């Protein structure tokens, strides 16, 4: 049976306050980041709220990482569709080479637009 001491109660209250402070810092930081503020402005506002410097650094780092992940996930469907265009173009080229040996205009257009879309989307993902 575990006994509850004053020290255990103090540590658990401290952990709860730390979690509350973390949540408050992340909520305020993400709100400001979504509003378009720079990291320096976010850090100043969090510091003004009484958030410790280490927690501010952690919040800014995690918000930056989350921003990159969100940007990558938003561009991923366009990147996949660009590769599908390239695949359809190659498939159409193979089929048209058997059916109409001299006609390759449509597949070249699909392949070229697919390559351009894949390259531009890949740049957006980075």
Secondary structure as UniProt FT lines:
FT   HELIX           6..34
FT   TURN            35..36
FT   HELIX           39..48
FT   TURN            49..50
FT   HELIX           53..99
FT   TURN            101..102
FT   HELIX           105..125
//
